[in-house]
């Protein structure tokens, strides 16, 4: 639960709303003992991470234009 809350708060702080929403769903599922719902939300996290990574890369490239990306 600590990891979910940490990820949710950090996602909120950087504007990663989709990841924040997924973490909120994961948190609520865990709190209500809904392991099927928790698993569903956990499966969505890698997609959210990929989306965030792409957005960060695009932002850095647009901002610095020197090949700097989230991979570097």
C-alpha positions as a printed NumPy array, in Angstrom:
array([[  0.   ,   0.   ,   0.   ],
       [  2.896,   2.384,   0.748],
       [  4.237,   1.942,  -2.782],
       [  0.811,   2.566,  -4.322],
       [  0.305,   5.74 ,  -2.281],
       [  3.801,   6.988,  -3.09 ],
       [  3.322,   6.389,  -6.803],
       [ -0.118,   8.039,  -6.715],
       [  1.189,  11.171,  -4.977],
       [  4.21 ,  11.443,  -7.256],
       [  2.038,  10.95 , -10.347],
       [ -0.187,  13.784,  -9.135],
       [  2.816,  16.047,  -8.543],
       [  4.093,  15.642, -12.121],
       [  0.657,  15.801, -13.741],
       [  0.464,  12.138, -14.732],
       [ -3.301,  12.013, -14.292],
       [ -3.822,   8.625, -15.93 ],
       [ -1.273,   6.995, -13.643],
       [ -2.759,   8.784, -10.645],
       [ -6.233,   7.476, -11.565],
       [ -4.911,   3.921, -11.976],
       [ -3.145,   4.11 ,  -8.599],
       [ -6.295,   5.455,  -6.981],
       [ -8.254,   2.515,  -8.378],
       [ -5.569,   0.125,  -7.14 ],
       [ -5.637,   1.72 ,  -3.692],
       [ -9.434,   1.519,  -3.455],
       [ -9.466,  -2.084,  -4.635],
       [ -6.914,  -3.063,  -2.009],
       [ -8.793,  -1.196,   0.732],
       [-12.012,  -3.013,  -0.157],
       [-10.374,  -6.417,  -0.509],
       [-11.119,  -6.559,  -4.235],
       [ -8.081,  -8.433,  -5.497],
       [ -9.57 ,  -8.884,  -8.986],
       [ -9.95 ,  -5.096,  -9.269],
       [ -6.464,  -4.587,  -7.854],
       [ -5.018,  -6.969, -10.435],
       [ -6.893,  -5.149, -13.214],
       [ -5.416,  -1.809, -12.13 ],
       [ -1.944,  -3.285, -11.657],
       [ -1.995,  -4.567, -15.238],
       [ -2.741,  -1.008, -16.457],
       [  0.338,   0.507, -14.764],
       [  2.902,  -0.503, -17.44 ],
       [  0.8  ,   1.257, -20.098],
       [  0.629,   4.363, -17.903],
       [  4.395,   4.229, -17.438],
       [  4.95 ,   3.944, -21.203],
       [  2.623,   6.903, -21.811],
       [  4.456,   8.99 , -19.223],
       [  7.836,   8.016, -20.652],
       [  6.744,   9.055, -24.149],
       [  5.351,  12.365, -22.882],
       [  8.558,  13.095, -20.991],
       [ 10.681,  12.289, -24.038],
       [  8.593,  14.554, -26.25 ],
       [  8.726,  17.367, -23.704],
       [ 12.488,  17.112, -23.305],
       [ 13.055,  16.951, -27.053],
       [ 10.794,  19.956, -27.655],
       [ 12.413,  21.856, -24.809],
       [ 16.065,  21.09 , -25.527],
       [ 15.995,  19.755, -29.088],
       [ 19.358,  18.067, -28.666],
       [ 18.344,  14.429, -28.629],
       [ 17.717,  14.469, -24.866],
       [ 14.936,  11.978, -24.089],
       [ 13.646,  10.027, -21.116],
       [ 15.902,   7.171, -22.257],
       [ 19.068,   9.274, -21.824]])
